[in-house]
Amino acid sequence: MKVFPRKKLKPFFFNLIQATIEISSGYVSGDTLISEDQNSITGTFNSASGVLLLTGSALIDDYKTALRSLIFLSSPDHEFTD
């Protein structure tokens, strides 16, 4: 029986190329998601559908940072309910 030394594996670093964020419930025309371009990631909000598309080849952690920095602005016509 051969015994092989245990090798340390380097962590995998995966790049994403896009992420889609959708206001899926209660979207009112005029609601907006704002993203700040950062770490090679740019955001484009489609006000007709309520979808924000983040694009750019970047690490998963960079996408997490971009998601944490999103800002939601509600329409003046938006009525919030509990």
N, C-alpha and C positions, 0 to 999 in steps of 0.2 A: 504494500500500500504506500503510495506516495503522498506526502504531506506538502501542500503548497503554502507558502506564507500568505497571510491575509494582506490584500492590497487595500489601501485607502482610495476610495473613489472620490473624484472631485465632484462637487455638486453640479447638477445640470443647470444651465442658464438658457431658458427658452425665450425667444422673442415672439411677441404678438405683433400682428400687423393691423388689427382693427378690433374695436369693441363697439357695440350698439347699446345705447341706453334709451329706454322708452318710458314715457309717462303713460302707463297702461290703464290707469283708472282715474277718472275725474279731470282729464285734460280739458282745458278751456282755451279756445283760441286767444292768443296773447300771452299764455304761460310760456316761459322761456327757461331753458337750461343753458348756462354759460360755462364755458371751459376756457382755461388759460392755456395757450400753446406752451408746451414744455417738454423737455427730454425727447425731442423729435416727434412728439405727438401733437396733432392739430385736431381741433373739433369743429364740426359743422352741424348746426341745429336746423332741422326742417320744421318750420312752424306749422305747416299744414298737417303733419302727421304726429308731431310731438316727439320726434326721434332725434337724438344726438348721436352722430357718428364720430368716433375717435379713430384716427388713422395715423399710421407711422410705425416703422419697425423699432420696437423698444422692448426692454425687459418687462417681465410681469410686474415687478415691483414699481417700475416707472408708471405703468398703467394704473396700479393701485393708488399711487400718489395723485395721478390725474383725476381719478374717480373721487378721491377724498376732497379735491379742491373744487368740485362742481358747485355752482351756485344756482338755486332755483328762484326765479322771479315770477310772482303770480300776476295774472291779469287783474286790472282794476275791477273787472266784471266777475272775478272768481269768488264764489261764496263757499267758505270752508264749513264742513260739517264734521261732527265727531263720529 
